[in-house]
């Protein structure tokens, strides 16, 4: 048997071994300390969580506090396909100081722990108390922006 055939067979066996396995990843909303402002756009240090909010002074994000999270389902306006997302809410000292960051997922996130209510909302002051799990996740769902 040639090296090429051995490699192909090994790759095929590896692929079959992966089929049917369940992957679970426990996730949380980003900590306030990881949020940075760039103009109106906000992101955590990994760049995965995103949000948008107009603010005169973007340094106020340092005073934000985590308020809670929600697991939601939406429908893509172009494809009509369902997608899932987690929205993370943060508030500041002023009545207009708020920020919502969200991340889309291919499969539905599952609430972890007793802090989530029947509407898939978690109202806590700590991101670790609003953990969720994504089974069989292939990562964030792609977001296709309309042509400008």
Secondary structure, 3 states (H helix, E strand, C coil): CCHHHHHHHHHHHHHHHHCCCCCEEEECCCCHHHCEEECCEEECCCCCCEEECCCCCHHHHHHCEEEEEEEEEEECCCCCCEEEEEEEEEECCCCCCEEEEEEEECCCEEECCCCECCCCEECCCCHHHHCEEEECCCCECCCCCCCC
